[in-house]
Amino acid sequence: MFRNKECVAMLLAGGQGSRLYALTETNAKPAVPFGGKYRIIDFTLSNCVNSGIDTVGVLTQYQPLMLNEYIGNGLPWDLDRAWGGVKILPPYQGKNGADWYKGTANAIYQNLQFIDRYDPEYVLILSGDHIYKMDYDKMLDHHKKTGADCTIAVIDVPIEEASRFGILSVDDEGKIFKFTEKPKNPDSTKASMGIYIFTKKKLAEYLCADAEDPSSSNDFGKNIIPNMLAAGEKMFAYPFSGYWKDVGTISSLWEANMDLLGENPVLNLDDEEWRIYSRHEAHAPQFVGESAVIENCSITEGCEIFGTVRNSVIGAGVKIMQGASVIDSVILEDVVIESGAEINYSIIDGGSSVGKDCKIGECRETAKDICVIGANIKVPDGTVVGAGAMISKASDLNKEGK
Amino acid sequence: MAVAGLIFSNIHDSSIPEMTTVRTMASVPFGCRYRLIDFPLSNMVNSGITKIGIVAHNNYQSLMDHIGTGKDWDLARRSGGIKILPPFITAYESTGGAKLYTTRLEALMGVTHFISRCNEEYLVISDCDGICNIDLSEVIDSHIERNADLTIVTRRLSPSEADIKDITAIASDESGVVTDASAYAKGITGSEVSTNIMVVNRMFLLGALRDAAAHGYRHFFKDLVSRRIGRARIFSYLYEKTFIHISSLESYFSSSMKLLDPTVRAELFNVDNMPIYTKLRNSAPTRYSAGSKVINSYVADGCVIEGTVENCVLFRGVRIGKGTVVRNCVLLQDTFTGNNVSLNCVITDKNAVICDGRMLSGHSSMPFFIPKGAMV
């Protein structure tokens, strides 16, 4: 016999993240590395644990191998629990047939049984593709205090960007009276962060009704939220201020990495109060050689730096040889950069190697786009890869390279 | 083959008193992110040993904090795993002056219950003052192949260690049979010495411990081993890769500096399939500011470097302020240096604070030591 859980988190991690191109070729977006030693999903998982939520269902669908392996038994986040903890929830075959997760709402609908096992009063819905630090417990308090059926976390965005988001209009007390998904002419700057707390009973009710509706696209933003609003349910906005970034595109992922740099980084991970946990390999410390030049960088365990590195984020186990230079770039784990290679304004995915005297990307001031080299690609000596190139397999180099 | 491990956490505490007044030898920090016990523990785990007893003596709070449940070494097990073996003193004996063990043999006798309750055929025994990445399964294989009762892993002293004290010289014939074990003395004994890593048949050890108790023997090498040379099958196993022995504060300093040598790093940390594990701290990556200048240094995660660092070993969470120049230093966890500080040949213990503008210098033969939490 175990105690019930007050709040269970459901983390949507099945998205393909197609706008990350080569980086999500064989990897789900939440498992994409970030900031040298993290993966995107570390932020939501750490937020859960730091907020006192110890039961997290992770809904996977697209390329789950790396994600499954990464989450494992949840040990790095203290989510290896006797009761609850982190559980991977892939689509499954039921009595009446098998189905992929058709939409975000359908994914939760198919796992209502999982939620019921813990008999929670509240369900927290999260997505695994944002970088932010947030105390969900405060949001839950807000939800309880207002007696809402649904609470949506919102953040103020610049009006010119508002049409990219789900936009909410609220009254003086924070009660939501209008919700528009990606409006052409937004009338508010309160954007939904895709973080919802539902009172479980209401959620189950609306998910079941939605599942019966063949015309529905089974999506929270398109169906569940508008339906609840139309029916006059009590829905409140929870205002969040602080760092929050959707890293769904190459440029936003690059920017978020750069936010770790500078004298007072916009995104501070060196925070004793709100630690971000990640799965570690037993790497040795980082070694900085006699010939190294390092300016404004974030460098982590297992690296060996002998070359020049400026304004860059370097992942675990990276080797940068003497005479190589890496500028304005994000290098993921275990990449080797040989001598004489010049990397500018690029993202290089894990396990790849860049041969001698290669030129990857162009100077940030003149380049129009970021150059991306996918995982485990061996770039031969002397290869030139231009700005904005997306190399997802070695044969792409022949087309791009000169 | 079933093997259990036994690690002495306190033996040699007295060789580096500056650092062991607040901790055991086992929990002395070394190499940016490790503690000395990480090396014997990882060596055992990497050779498939999953039941390990750690013999504690005193001051072992830091050790227990470091080990926790053992999960960072994958040793949080229902069956086996890590067992800390605290000293055993009964209330009744205290009036008669119950004593904590003072020798290796007494320590072993104190954990007879652990040894007798193991069901493994062999035990690997190790101290914490030797740093190496040794494949113990090779030593165990050789032990079994030679049908040995006791195998002592030995090494050759380097010329710089000629004056070393409190170490056992081992002489053996060409087939590896140990012919003598004596206190090392420069010029008198050979330079092959015990690493104090040993493989022993468990039943042989239990018998020898009973015999030692019956005769009132006190010393492992002087009594237990010496008296069995020629009677039992005692072999030496020469280990020739990097082995760093910490015997004083000066040797702690020079040993730390050895980590800047690529061969030493490769043989300690970059051995295939033999990682060294340690307690995780989940520090953020290290941030190098635009004005920083770092060369020839070994750096842990969680540091913020805004000044100049040359030939240094920096532990997790170290802060190097603007205009600060740190050369030939070993700065332990969470050392804070303000702005325009100058340090040379300094060892700072955990949480030391060096205020703005301070200048401190030791010498490589006598490094300047700043104790835990001190403010300069």
Interface residues (C-beta under 8 A of the other chain):
Chain A: G35 G36 K37 L75 P76 L260 L261 E263 P265 L269 D270 D271 R275 I276 Y277 S278 H280 E281 A282 H283 A284 P285 Q286 F287 V288 G289 E290 S291 A292 I294 E295 N296 C297 S298 I299 T300 E301 V313 I314
Chain B: G31 C32 R33 S42 K71 L260 R265 L268 F269 N270 P275 I276 Y277 T278 L280 N282 S283 A284 P285 T286 R287 Y288 S289 A290 G291 S292 V294 I295 N296 S297 Y298 V299 A300 D301 G302 V304 E306 V309
